[in-house]
Amino acid sequence: MIPSFLLAKLYVKGSLKNSDTGCEFALKNIIDSTMLIGIGPITVGERNYEGSAITISVADKIVNGAELSRQNPIPVRVGAPLNVAVTGDRLAPGVQKISVAATTSELGKIQFDVNDTVA
């Protein structure tokens, strides 16, 4: 099991921003190549997001969170950037707490928390 303080380094500090449909942030795989088979719940501020409210973009592949599975994984290489977009409310300016839970084929469920300021 990887400690949450190391997993938190996956988060790209300063990447949190509002979008037309909610908000988004970036992750960068600094640990090991893996297959992402699940995402969520994700909490941003006071709001929880799961399934179809989450979209993951890696390289040229875009997958809705509800579609991720062992049969439909996203390969994530070391050093690969991931964009995570959530559909919902735009964020108020200031510091927001972000909690990310995901499932990989190698490690199983991982979870970490970070704080970031809306760009």
MOPAC internal coordinates of N, CA, C and O (Angstrom, degrees):
PM7 1SCF
backbone

  N    0.0000 0     0.00 0     0.00 0    0    0    0
  C    1.4588 1     0.00 0     0.00 0    1    0    0
  C    1.5291 1   109.73 1     0.00 0    2    1    0
  O    1.2310 1   120.95 1   -45.41 1    3    2    1
  N    1.3171 1   115.80 1   134.59 1    3    2    1
  C    1.4557 1   121.19 1  -179.55 1    5    3    2
  C    1.5335 1   108.40 1   -91.23 1    6    5    3
  O    1.2310 1   119.78 1   -49.96 1    7    6    5
  N    1.3326 1   118.03 1   130.04 1    7    6    5
  C    1.4682 1   120.65 1  -179.76 1    9    7    6
  C    1.5335 1   111.89 1   -61.14 1   10    9    7
  O    1.2310 1   120.72 1   -34.17 1   11   10    9
  N    1.3229 1   116.22 1   145.83 1   11   10    9
  C    1.4635 1   120.78 1  -176.79 1   13   11   10
  C    1.5281 1   112.57 1   -62.28 1   14   13   11
  O    1.2310 1   119.41 1   150.54 1   15   14   13
  N    1.3460 1   118.73 1   -29.46 1   15   14   13
  C    1.4584 1   118.91 1   179.23 1   17   15   14
  C    1.5344 1   110.54 1   -67.17 1   18   17   15
  O    1.2310 1   119.68 1   150.63 1   19   18   17
  N    1.3376 1   118.21 1   -29.37 1   19   18   17
  C    1.4697 1   120.59 1   174.86 1   21   19   18
  C    1.5254 1   110.56 1   -76.78 1   22   21   19
  O    1.2310 1   120.30 1   140.19 1   23   22   21
  N    1.3310 1   117.04 1   -39.81 1   23   22   21
  C    1.4576 1   120.56 1   177.90 1   25   23   22
  C    1.5282 1   111.12 1   -61.89 1   26   25   23
  O    1.2310 1   120.13 1   145.41 1   27   26   25
  N    1.3286 1   117.36 1   -34.59 1   27   26   25
  C    1.4641 1   121.06 1   179.67 1   29   27   26
  C    1.5226 1   111.53 1   -60.98 1   30   29   27
  O    1.2310 1   119.89 1   157.64 1   31   30   29
  N    1.3370 1   117.81 1   -22.36 1   31   30   29
  C    1.4633 1   120.88 1   178.07 1   33   31   30
  C    1.5249 1   111.95 1   -71.92 1   34   33   31
  O    1.2310 1   119.92 1   170.31 1   35   34   33
  N    1.3320 1   117.76 1    -9.69 1   35   34   33
  C    1.4603 1   121.36 1   173.59 1   37   35   34
  C    1.5325 1   110.58 1   -67.53 1   38   37   35
  O    1.2310 1   120.62 1   152.87 1   39   38   37
  N    1.3259 1   116.41 1   -27.13 1   39   38   37
  C    1.4654 1   121.49 1  -176.88 1   41   39   38
  C    1.5295 1   110.38 1   -74.38 1   42   41   39
  O    1.2310 1   120.58 1   -46.14 1   43   42   41
  N    1.3250 1   116.50 1   133.86 1   43   42   41
  C    1.4681 1   121.74 1   177.69 1   45   43   42
  C    1.5274 1   107.84 1   -89.52 1   46   45   43
  O    1.2310 1   121.08 1   -76.69 1   47   46   45
  N    1.3191 1   115.55 1   103.31 1   47   46   45
  C    1.4695 1   121.87 1  -177.96 1   49   47   46
  C    1.5226 1   110.33 1   -57.96 1   50   49   47
  O    1.2310 1   120.89 1   -43.74 1   51   50   49
  N    1.3333 1   115.89 1   136.26 1   51   50   49
  C    1.4597 1   121.63 1   179.57 1   53   51   50
  C    1.5174 1   114.08 1    86.83 1   54   53   51
  O    1.2310 1   120.10 1  -176.11 1   55   54   53
  N    1.3478 1   117.41 1     3.89 1   55   54   53
  C    1.4679 1   120.14 1  -176.37 1   57   55   54
  C    1.5344 1   113.81 1   -91.00 1   58   57   55
  O    1.2310 1   119.60 1   169.79 1   59   58   57
  N    1.3152 1   118.36 1   -10.21 1   59   58   57
  C    1.4684 1   121.34 1  -177.35 1   61   59   58
  C    1.5183 1   110.16 1   -69.39 1   62   61   59
  O    1.2310 1   120.89 1   -55.24 1   63   62   61
  N    1.3349 1   115.90 1   124.76 1   63   62   61
  C    1.4678 1   120.06 1   177.95 1   65   63   62
  C    1.5157 1   110.60 1  -151.14 1   66   65   63
  O    1.2310 1   121.28 1   -22.74 1   67   66   65
  N    1.3132 1   115.16 1   157.26 1   67   66   65
  C    1.4505 1   120.68 1   174.58 1   69   67   66
  C    1.5230 1   109.03 1   -77.01 1   70   69   67
  O    1.2310 1   121.14 1   -28.02 1   71   70   69
  N    1.3303 1   115.42 1   151.98 1   71   70   69
  C    1.4618 1   122.07 1   175.73 1   73   71   70
  C    1.5190 1   108.15 1  -128.66 1   74   73   71
  O    1.2310 1   120.64 1    -0.89 1   75   74   73
  N    1.3180 1   116.39 1   179.11 1   75   74   73
  C    1.4641 1   120.26 1   178.82 1   77   75   74
  C    1.5270 1   112.38 1   -64.08 1   78   77   75
  O    1.2310 1   120.58 1   153.33 1   79   78   77
  N    1.3457 1   116.49 1   -26.67 1   79   78   77
  C    1.4649 1   120.03 1  -174.90 1   81   79   78
  C    1.5252 1   113.78 1  -113.32 1   82   81   79
  O    1.2310 1   119.74 1  -176.47 1   83   82   81
  N    1.3228 1   118.10 1     3.53 1   83   82   81
  C    1.4645 1   120.92 1  -178.80 1   85   83   82
  C    1.5060 1   110.59 1   157.63 1   86   85   83
  O    1.2310 1   120.28 1    67.92 1   87   86   85
  N    1.3269 1   117.08 1  -112.08 1   87   86   85
  C    1.4638 1   120.59 1   177.94 1   89   87   86
  C    1.5132 1   109.48 1  -149.66 1   90   89   87
  O    1.2310 1   121.09 1   -12.00 1   91   90   89
  N    1.3320 1   115.53 1   168.00 1   91   90   89
  C    1.4569 1   120.48 1   179.32 1   93   91   90
  C    1.5155 1   110.25 1  -151.97 1   94   93   91
  O    1.2310 1   121.71 1   -18.45 1   95   94   93
  N    1.3239 1   114.32 1   161.55 1   95   94   93
  C    1.4604 1   121.14 1   177.06 1   97   95   94
  C    1.5217 1   108.27 1  -154.08 1   98   97   95
  O    1.2310 1   120.85 1    -8.78 1   99   98   97
  N    1.3287 1   115.98 1   171.22 1   99   98   97
  C    1.4579 1   120.82 1  -176.71 1  101   99   98
  C    1.5221 1   111.41 1  -118.67 1  102  101   99
  O    1.2310 1   121.49 1   -31.28 1  103  102  101
  N    1.3230 1   114.75 1   148.72 1  103  102  101
  C    1.4567 1   123.78 1   172.39 1  105  103  102
  C    1.5194 1   106.92 1  -124.19 1  106  105  103
  O    1.2310 1   120.50 1   -25.15 1  107  106  105
  N    1.3165 1   116.65 1   154.85 1  107  106  105
  C    1.4640 1   120.81 1   174.42 1  109  107  106
  C    1.5140 1   107.96 1  -136.18 1  110  109  107
  O    1.2310 1   120.84 1   -55.82 1  111  110  109
  N    1.3227 1   115.99 1   124.18 1  111  110  109
  C    1.4527 1   121.09 1  -177.91 1  113  111  110
  C    1.5302 1   109.80 1   -73.25 1  114  113  111
  O    1.2310 1   120.62 1   -70.56 1  115  114  113
  N    1.3166 1   116.42 1   109.44 1  115  114  113
  C    1.4685 1   121.90 1   179.52 1  117  115  114
  C    1.5217 1   111.36 1  -111.76 1  118  117  115
  O    1.2310 1   120.10 1  -173.47 1  119  118  117
  N    1.3366 1   117.41 1     6.53 1  119  118  117
  C    1.4614 1   120.31 1  -172.06 1  121  119  118
  C    1.5257 1   112.55 1  -102.06 1  122  121  119
  O    1.2310 1   119.90 1   113.16 1  123  122  121
  N    1.3288 1   117.79 1   -66.84 1  123  122  121
  C    1.4575 1   121.32 1  -177.64 1  125  123  122
  C    1.5286 1   108.09 1  -165.99 1  126  125  123
  O    1.2310 1   120.13 1   -27.51 1  127  126  125
  N    1.3152 1   117.35 1   152.49 1  127  126  125
  C    1.4581 1   120.25 1   175.76 1  129  127  126
  C    1.5220 1   108.89 1   -61.20 1  130  129  127
  O    1.2310 1   121.32 1   -38.33 1  131  130  129
  N    1.3381 1   115.08 1   141.67 1  131  130  129
  C    1.4565 1   119.90 1  -175.85 1  133  131  130
  C    1.5152 1   109.92 1  -155.35 1  134  133  131
  O    1.2310 1   121.11 1    -3.98 1  135  134  133
  N    1.3186 1   115.48 1   176.02 1  135  134  133
  C    1.4615 1   122.95 1   172.93 1  137  135  134
  C    1.5215 1   106.96 1  -115.47 1  138  137  135
  O    1.2310 1   120.89 1   -60.65 1  139  138  137
  N    1.3128 1   115.90 1   119.35 1  139  138  137
  C    1.4629 1   121.31 1   177.09 1  141  139  138
  C    1.5197 1   107.66 1   -82.18 1  142  141  139
  O    1.2310 1   120.49 1   -61.19 1  143  142  141
  N    1.3455 1   116.67 1   118.81 1  143  142  141
  C    1.4671 1   120.80 1  -175.87 1  145  143  142
  C    1.5264 1   112.93 1  -115.97 1  146  145  143
  O    1.2310 1   120.48 1   177.38 1  147  146  145
  N    1.3358 1   116.70 1    -2.62 1  147  146  145
  C    1.4564 1   120.12 1   178.33 1  149  147  146
  C    1.5179 1   110.35 1  -165.27 1  150  149  147
  O    1.2310 1   121.05 1   -29.57 1  151  150  149
  N    1.3219 1   115.60 1   150.43 1  151  150  149
  C    1.4678 1   121.00 1   177.36 1  153  151  150
  C    1.5200 1   108.95 1  -142.38 1  154  153  151
  O    1.2310 1   120.87 1   -42.12 1  155  154  153
  N    1.3223 1   115.94 1   137.88 1  155  154  153
  C    1.4379 1   121.28 1   175.68 1  157  155  154
  C    1.5208 1   112.12 1   107.38 1  158  157  155
  O    1.2310 1   121.36 1   -20.58 1  159  158  157
  N    1.3059 1   115.00 1   159.42 1  159  158  157
  C    1.4572 1   124.67 1     3.28 1  161  159  158
  C    1.5314 1   112.00 1   -74.31 1  162  161  159
  O    1.2310 1   121.97 1   -26.13 1  163  162  161
  N    1.3109 1   113.83 1   153.87 1  163  162  161
  C    1.4630 1   122.45 1   172.91 1  165  163  162
  C    1.5157 1   106.06 1  -117.36 1  166  165  163
  O    1.2310 1   120.81 1   -48.16 1  167  166  165
  N    1.3145 1   116.06 1   131.84 1  167  166  165
  C    1.4619 1   121.09 1   176.18 1  169  167  166
  C    1.5186 1   107.66 1  -114.99 1  170  169  167
  O    1.2310 1   121.00 1   -51.07 1  171  170  169
  N    1.3235 1   115.69 1   128.93 1  171  170  169
  C    1.4636 1   121.38 1   175.18 1  173  171  170
  C    1.5186 1   105.93 1  -126.86 1  174  173  171
  O    1.2310 1   121.26 1   -61.42 1  175  174  173
  N    1.3358 1   115.19 1   118.58 1  175  174  173
  C    1.4624 1   118.87 1  -174.84 1  177  175  174
  C    1.5192 1   108.98 1    65.62 1  178  177  175
  O    1.2310 1   120.50 1    57.89 1  179  178  177
  N    1.3037 1   116.65 1  -122.11 1  179  178  177
  C    1.4654 1   121.93 1  -178.01 1  181  179  178
  C    1.5309 1   112.43 1  -102.78 1  182  181  179
  O    1.2310 1   119.97 1  -176.52 1  183  182  181
  N    1.3330 1   117.66 1     3.48 1  183  182  181
  C    1.4600 1   120.99 1  -171.44 1  185  183  182
  C    1.5248 1   112.36 1  -111.43 1  186  185  183
  O    1.2310 1   120.54 1   -45.19 1  187  186  185
  N    1.3458 1   116.57 1   134.81 1  187  186  185
  C    1.4644 1   122.65 1   177.06 1  189  187  186
  C    1.5233 1   109.96 1   -97.60 1  190  189  187
  O    1.2310 1   121.26 1   -37.68 1  191  190  189
  N    1.3280 1   115.19 1   142.32 1  191  190  189
  C    1.4626 1   121.68 1   178.99 1  193  191  190
  C    1.5198 1   108.81 1  -129.58 1  194  193  191
  O    1.2310 1   121.02 1   -40.17 1  195  194  193
  N    1.3381 1   115.66 1   139.83 1  195  194  193
  C    1.4608 1   120.90 1   177.45 1  197  195  194
  C    1.5177 1   109.19 1  -144.84 1  198  197  195
  O    1.2310 1   121.14 1   -14.89 1  199  198  197
  N    1.3277 1   115.43 1   165.11 1  199  198  197
  C    1.4620 1   122.82 1   171.29 1  201  199  198
  C    1.5100 1   114.99 1    50.69 1  202  201  199
  O    1.2310 1   121.04 1    57.77 1  203  202  201
  N    1.3303 1   115.61 1  -122.23 1  203  202  201
  C    1.4607 1   121.61 1  -172.21 1  205  203  202
  C    1.5257 1   113.58 1   -69.26 1  206  205  203
  O    1.2310 1   119.38 1   169.73 1  207  206  205
  N    1.3278 1   118.80 1   -10.27 1  207  206  205
  C    1.4646 1   121.38 1   177.30 1  209  207  206
  C    1.5314 1   111.74 1   -79.23 1  210  209  207
  O    1.2310 1   120.23 1   172.84 1  211  210  209
  N    1.3516 1   117.17 1    -7.16 1  211  210  209
  C    1.4639 1   122.34 1  -177.13 1  213  211  210
  C    1.5235 1   109.50 1  -115.08 1  214  213  211
  O    1.2310 1   120.78 1   -46.07 1  215  214  213
  N    1.3370 1   116.12 1   133.93 1  215  214  213
  C    1.4622 1   121.70 1   174.42 1  217  215  214
  C    1.5193 1   108.42 1  -125.55 1  218  217  215
  O    1.2310 1   120.65 1   -48.16 1  219  218  217
  N    1.3279 1   116.37 1   131.84 1  219  218  217
  C    1.4579 1   122.97 1   179.52 1  221  219  218
  C    1.5232 1   108.73 1  -111.55 1  222  221  219
  O    1.2310 1   120.54 1   -46.77 1  223  222  221
  N    1.3341 1   116.57 1   133.23 1  223  222  221
  C    1.4662 1   121.85 1   175.24 1  225  223  222
  C    1.5161 1   108.37 1  -121.56 1  226  225  223
  O    1.2310 1   120.74 1   -55.27 1  227  226  225
  N    1.3325 1   116.20 1   124.73 1  227  226  225
  C    1.4605 1   123.08 1   176.18 1  229  227  226
  C    1.5208 1   106.39 1  -135.02 1  230  229  227
  O    1.2310 1   120.88 1   -56.15 1  231  230  229
  N    1.3340 1   115.93 1   123.85 1  231  230  229
  C    1.4680 1   120.89 1  -178.19 1  233  231  230
  C    1.5246 1   108.42 1    53.10 1  234  233  231
  O    1.2310 1   119.73 1    59.75 1  235  234  233
  N    1.3189 1   118.11 1  -120.25 1  235  234  233
  C    1.4654 1   120.52 1  -178.50 1  237  235  234
  C    1.5272 1   112.29 1  -103.98 1  238  237  235
  O    1.2310 1   120.35 1  -165.93 1  239  238  237
  N    1.3278 1   116.93 1    14.07 1  239  238  237
  C    1.4644 1   120.64 1  -178.00 1  241  239  238
  C    1.5271 1   110.24 1  -109.21 1  242  241  239
  O    1.2310 1   120.69 1   -50.53 1  243  242  241
  N    1.3189 1   116.29 1   129.47 1  243  242  241
  C    1.4639 1   123.07 1   176.90 1  245  243  242
  C    1.5225 1   107.24 1  -121.37 1  246  245  243
  O    1.2310 1   120.79 1   -55.48 1  247  246  245
  N    1.3422 1   116.09 1   124.52 1  247  246  245
  C    1.4615 1   120.45 1  -177.40 1  249  247  246
  C    1.5176 1   109.97 1  -132.39 1  250  249  247
  O    1.2310 1   121.16 1   -44.83 1  251  250  249
  N    1.3104 1   115.38 1   135.17 1  251  250  249
  C    1.4502 1   121.93 1   173.09 1  253  251  250
  C    1.5258 1   108.10 1   -72.23 1  254  253  251
  O    1.2310 1   120.28 1   -40.55 1  255  254  253
  N    1.3228 1   117.08 1   139.45 1  255  254  253
  C    1.4615 1   121.39 1  -177.83 1  257  255  254
  C    1.5135 1   114.11 1   -55.00 1  258  257  255
  O    1.2310 1   119.77 1   146.88 1  259  258  257
  N    1.3170 1   118.04 1   -33.12 1  259  258  257
  C    1.4660 1   121.61 1  -179.64 1  261  259  258
  C    1.5297 1   111.67 1   -70.39 1  262  261  259
  O    1.2310 1   119.79 1   160.78 1  263  262  261
  N    1.3321 1   118.00 1   -19.22 1  263  262  261
  C    1.4617 1   122.05 1  -177.80 1  265  263  262
  C    1.5271 1   113.32 1   -91.00 1  266  265  263
  O    1.2310 1   119.90 1   166.60 1  267  266  265
  N    1.3400 1   117.80 1   -13.40 1  267  266  265
  C    1.4650 1   120.31 1  -179.61 1  269  267  266
  C    1.5203 1   110.56 1   -68.54 1  270  269  267
  O    1.2310 1   121.05 1   -43.95 1  271  270  269
  N    1.3347 1   115.59 1   136.05 1  271  270  269
  C    1.4619 1   120.68 1   178.35 1  273  271  270
  C    1.5265 1   108.42 1  -166.93 1  274  273  271
  O    1.2310 1   120.60 1    -2.67 1  275  274  273
  N    1.3142 1   116.46 1   177.33 1  275  274  273
  C    1.4700 1   119.74 1   174.54 1  277  275  274
  C    1.5268 1   110.43 1   -61.60 1  278  277  275
  O    1.2310 1   120.15 1   149.30 1  279  278  277
  N    1.3247 1   117.32 1   -30.70 1  279  278  277
  C    1.4549 1   121.65 1   179.30 1  281  279  278
  C    1.5348 1   112.28 1   -82.85 1  282  281  279
  O    1.2310 1   120.14 1   161.46 1  283  282  281
  N    1.3269 1   117.34 1   -18.54 1  283  282  281
  C    1.4681 1   121.84 1  -179.48 1  285  283  282
  C    1.5344 1   109.17 1  -136.51 1  286  285  283
  O    1.2310 1   120.19 1  -114.08 1  287  286  285
  N    1.3395 1   117.24 1    65.92 1  287  286  285
  C    1.4662 1   120.28 1  -178.64 1  289  287  286
  C    1.5273 1   111.72 1   -85.29 1  290  289  287
  O    1.2310 1   121.39 1   -12.01 1  291  290  289
  N    1.3212 1   114.94 1   167.99 1  291  290  289
  C    1.4602 1   121.33 1   170.09 1  293  291  290
  C    1.5236 1   106.95 1  -112.36 1  294  293  291
  O    1.2310 1   119.78 1   -58.65 1  295  294  293
  N    1.3404 1   118.03 1   121.35 1  295  294  293
  C    1.4603 1   118.90 1   174.07 1  297  295  294
  C    1.5334 1   109.50 1   -73.41 1  298  297  295
  O    1.2310 1   121.11 1   -46.47 1  299  298  297
  N    1.3292 1   115.48 1   133.53 1  299  298  297
  C    1.4665 1   120.63 1  -179.24 1  301  299  298
  C    1.5286 1   107.69 1  -127.69 1  302  301  299
  O    1.2310 1   120.70 1   -70.49 1  303  302  301
  N    1.3072 1   116.27 1   109.51 1  303  302  301
  C    1.4636 1   121.47 1  -179.79 1  305  303  302
  C    1.5311 1   110.61 1   -82.22 1  306  305  303
  O    1.2310 1   120.89 1   -21.44 1  307  306  305
  N    1.3239 1   115.91 1   158.56 1  307  306  305
  C    1.4674 1   120.28 1   174.47 1  309  307  306
  C    1.5202 1   108.22 1   -58.99 1  310  309  307
  O    1.2310 1   120.78 1   -45.98 1  311  310  309
  N    1.3169 1   116.11 1   134.02 1  311  310  309
  C    1.4624 1   121.82 1  -179.84 1  313  311  310
  C    1.5101 1   113.97 1    87.03 1  314  313  311
  O    1.2310 1   120.28 1   172.66 1  315  314  313
  N    1.3224 1   117.07 1    -7.34 1  315  314  313
  C    1.4604 1   120.34 1  -177.77 1  317  315  314
  C    1.5203 1   111.36 1   -74.77 1  318  317  315
  O    1.2310 1   120.21 1   -49.24 1  319  318  317
  N    1.3394 1   117.21 1   130.76 1  319  318  317
  C    1.4625 1   120.01 1   174.19 1  321  319  318
  C    1.5314 1   110.13 1   -82.00 1  322  321  319
  O    1.2310 1   121.03 1   -35.50 1  323  322  321
  N    1.3177 1   115.64 1   144.50 1  323  322  321
  C    1.4643 1   122.91 1   175.75 1  325  323  322
  C    1.5138 1   107.81 1  -123.71 1  326  325  323
  O    1.2310 1   120.14 1   -42.69 1  327  326  325
  N    1.3143 1   117.34 1   137.31 1  327  326  325
  C    1.4586 1   121.19 1   172.60 1  329  327  326
  C    1.5241 1   107.32 1  -105.13 1  330  329  327
  O    1.2310 1   120.54 1   -49.13 1  331  330  329
  N    1.3266 1   116.58 1   130.87 1  331  330  329
  C    1.4572 1   122.40 1   178.59 1  333  331  330
  C    1.5256 1   107.32 1  -115.54 1  334  333  331
  O    1.2310 1   120.53 1   -61.38 1  335  334  333
  N    1.3257 1   116.59 1   118.62 1  335  334  333
  C    1.4660 1   121.80 1   178.48 1  337  335  334
  C    1.5217 1   108.72 1  -115.91 1  338  337  335
  O    1.2310 1   120.89 1   -41.74 1  339  338  337
  N    1.3255 1   115.90 1   138.26 1  339  338  337
  C    1.4533 1   120.22 1   176.19 1  341  339  338
  C    1.5232 1   108.96 1  -121.56 1  342  341  339
  O    1.2310 1   121.47 1   -41.73 1  343  342  341
  N    1.3200 1   114.80 1   138.27 1  343  342  341
  C    1.4552 1   121.35 1   178.72 1  345  343  342
  C    1.5164 1   108.23 1   -92.58 1  346  345  343
  O    1.2310 1   120.89 1   -57.38 1  347  346  345
  N    1.3212 1   115.91 1   122.62 1  347  346  345
  C    1.4639 1   120.45 1  -178.79 1  349  347  346
  C    1.5095 1   110.15 1   166.88 1  350  349  347
  O    1.2310 1   120.96 1    31.88 1  351  350  349
  N    1.3197 1   115.76 1  -148.12 1  351  350  349
  C    1.4550 1   121.26 1  -176.58 1  353  351  350
  C    1.5274 1   111.12 1   -73.55 1  354  353  351
  O    1.2310 1   121.45 1   -33.53 1  355  354  353
  N    1.3365 1   114.83 1   146.47 1  355  354  353
  C    1.4618 1   119.98 1   170.97 1  357  355  354
  C    1.5278 1   107.40 1   -72.97 1  358  357  355
  O    1.2310 1   120.92 1   -25.72 1  359  358  357
  N    1.3206 1   115.85 1   154.28 1  359  358  357
  C    1.4552 1   121.12 1  -176.02 1  361  359  358
  C    1.5171 1   111.46 1   -91.08 1  362  361  359
  O    1.2310 1   120.92 1   -33.64 1  363  362  361
  N    1.3238 1   115.84 1   146.36 1  363  362  361
  C    1.4518 1   121.15 1   173.38 1  365  363  362
  C    1.5281 1   108.43 1   -73.41 1  366  365  363
  O    1.2310 1   119.78 1   -27.15 1  367  366  365
  N    1.3214 1   118.02 1   152.85 1  367  366  365
  C    1.4702 1   119.75 1   177.09 1  369  367  366
  C    1.5301 1   110.67 1   -59.71 1  370  369  367
  O    1.2310 1   121.05 1   -28.16 1  371  370  369
  N    1.3245 1   115.60 1   151.84 1  371  370  369
  C    1.4541 1   120.44 1   177.13 1  373  371  370
  C    1.5086 1   112.42 1   115.81 1  374  373  371
  O    1.2310 1   121.52 1     6.15 1  375  374  373
  N    1.3234 1   114.70 1  -173.85 1  375  374  373
  C    1.4573 1   122.09 1  -177.20 1  377  375  374
  C    1.5356 1   110.02 1   -75.56 1  378  377  375
  O    1.2310 1   121.04 1   -44.35 1  379  378  377
  N    1.3334 1   115.62 1   135.65 1  379  378  377
  C    1.4578 1   122.42 1   178.42 1  381  379  378
  C    1.5198 1   109.10 1  -126.87 1  382  381  379
  O    1.2310 1   120.42 1   -38.39 1  383  382  381
  N    1.3264 1   116.81 1   141.61 1  383  382  381
  C    1.4659 1   121.09 1   173.35 1  385  383  382
  C    1.5238 1   107.99 1   -87.76 1  386  385  383
  O    1.2310 1   121.16 1   -44.94 1  387  386  385
  N    1.3278 1   115.38 1   135.06 1  387  386  385
  C    1.4590 1   121.99 1   179.48 1  389  387  386
  C    1.5232 1   108.08 1  -123.18 1  390  389  387
  O    1.2310 1   120.41 1   -53.21 1  391  390  389
  N    1.3217 1   116.82 1   126.79 1  391  390  389
  C    1.4650 1   122.65 1   174.59 1  393  391  390
  C    1.5183 1   107.54 1  -116.78 1  394  393  391
  O    1.2310 1   120.87 1   -51.65 1  395  394  393
  N    1.3157 1   115.94 1   128.35 1  395  394  393
  C    1.4611 1   121.01 1  -178.24 1  397  395  394
  C    1.5254 1   108.99 1  -121.91 1  398  397  395
  O    1.2310 1   120.85 1   -51.41 1  399  398  397
  N    1.3215 1   115.97 1   128.59 1  399  398  397
  C    1.4587 1   122.01 1   172.08 1  401  399  398
  C    1.5211 1   107.07 1  -120.68 1  402  401  399
  O    1.2310 1   120.88 1   -42.31 1  403  402  401
  N    1.3195 1   115.93 1   137.69 1  403  402  401
  C    1.4610 1   121.04 1   179.14 1  405  403  402
  C    1.5240 1   108.36 1  -147.33 1  406  405  403
  O    1.2310 1   121.14 1   -15.55 1  407  406  405
  N    1.3235 1   115.42 1   164.45 1  407  406  405
  C    1.4575 1   120.79 1   176.83 1  409  407  406
  C    1.5169 1   108.53 1  -127.45 1  410  409  407
  O    1.2310 1   121.17 1   -50.62 1  411  410  409
  N    1.3400 1   115.36 1   129.38 1  411  410  409
  C    1.4577 1   120.61 1   176.61 1  413  411  410
  C    1.5219 1   108.97 1  -115.50 1  414  413  411
  O    1.2310 1   121.08 1   -21.96 1  415  414  413
  N    1.3145 1   115.54 1   158.04 1  415  414  413
  C    1.4624 1   119.32 1  -178.69 1  417  415  414
  C    1.5303 1   111.44 1   -68.06 1  418  417  415
  O    1.2310 1   119.78 1   150.00 1  419  418  417
  N    1.3285 1   118.02 1   -30.00 1  419  418  417
  C    1.4600 1   121.15 1  -176.69 1  421  419  418
  C    1.5235 1   113.33 1   -87.81 1  422  421  419
  O    1.2310 1   120.11 1   137.16 1  423  422  421
  N    1.3359 1   117.40 1   -42.84 1  423  422  421
  C    1.4671 1   121.30 1  -173.10 1  425  423  422
  C    1.5241 1   113.95 1  -100.49 1  426  425  423
  O    1.2310 1   119.97 1   166.26 1  427  426  425
  N    1.3031 1   117.66 1   -13.74 1  427  426  425
  C    1.4569 1   119.73 1  -173.11 1  429  427  426
  C    1.5181 1   109.51 1    77.97 1  430  429  427
  O    1.2310 1   120.72 1    35.78 1  431  430  429
  N    1.3171 1   116.22 1  -144.22 1  431  430  429
  C    1.4706 1   121.59 1  -176.31 1  433  431  430
  C    1.5248 1   110.28 1   -77.93 1  434  433  431
  O    1.2310 1   121.21 1   -47.91 1  435  434  433
  N    1.3373 1   115.29 1   132.09 1  435  434  433
  C    1.4616 1   121.78 1   173.47 1  437  435  434
  C    1.5246 1   107.63 1  -124.18 1  438  437  435
  O    1.2310 1   120.82 1   -24.65 1  439  438  437
  N    1.3335 1   116.03 1   155.35 1  439  438  437
  C    1.4708 1   119.89 1  -179.67 1  441  439  438
  C    1.5114 1   108.38 1  -154.47 1  442  441  439
  O    1.2310 1   120.99 1   -39.16 1  443  442  441
  N    1.3531 1   115.71 1   140.84 1  443  442  441
  C    1.4670 1   120.23 1   175.60 1  445  443  442
  C    1.5244 1   109.54 1  -153.72 1  446  445  443
  O    1.2310 1   121.37 1   -19.81 1  447  446  445
  N    1.3311 1   114.98 1   160.19 1  447  446  445
  C    1.4664 1   123.23 1   178.83 1  449  447  446
  C    1.5211 1   109.25 1  -124.05 1  450  449  447
  O    1.2310 1   120.78 1   -36.61 1  451  450  449
  N    1.3195 1   116.12 1   143.39 1  451  450  449
  C    1.4638 1   122.53 1   174.44 1  453  451  450
  C    1.5227 1   108.36 1  -142.93 1  454  453  451
  O    1.2310 1   120.70 1   -14.31 1  455  454  453
  N    1.3106 1   116.26 1   165.69 1  455  454  453
  C    1.4495 1   123.11 1   171.59 1  457  455  454
  C    1.5141 1   108.16 1  -118.72 1  458  457  455
  O    1.2310 1   120.31 1   -39.85 1  459  458  457
  N    1.3262 1   117.02 1   140.15 1  459  458  457
  C    1.4579 1   120.97 1   177.00 1  461  459  458
  C    1.5283 1   108.46 1  -149.08 1  462  461  459
  O    1.2310 1   121.25 1   -19.22 1  463  462  461
  N    1.3231 1   115.22 1   160.78 1  463  462  461
  C    1.4473 1   122.02 1   179.83 1  465  463  462
  C    1.5207 1   108.44 1  -102.64 1  466  465  463
  O    1.2310 1   120.28 1   -43.45 1  467  466  465
  N    1.3151 1   117.07 1   136.55 1  467  466  465
  C    1.4574 1   121.73 1   178.99 1  469  467  466
  C    1.5145 1   108.55 1   -62.34 1  470  469  467
  O    1.2310 1   120.75 1   -54.19 1  471  470  469
  N    1.3304 1   116.16 1   125.81 1  471  470  469
  C    1.4741 1   121.50 1  -178.36 1  473  471  470
  C    1.5160 1   110.58 1   -76.17 1  474  473  471
  O    1.2310 1   120.10 1   180.00 1  475  474  473

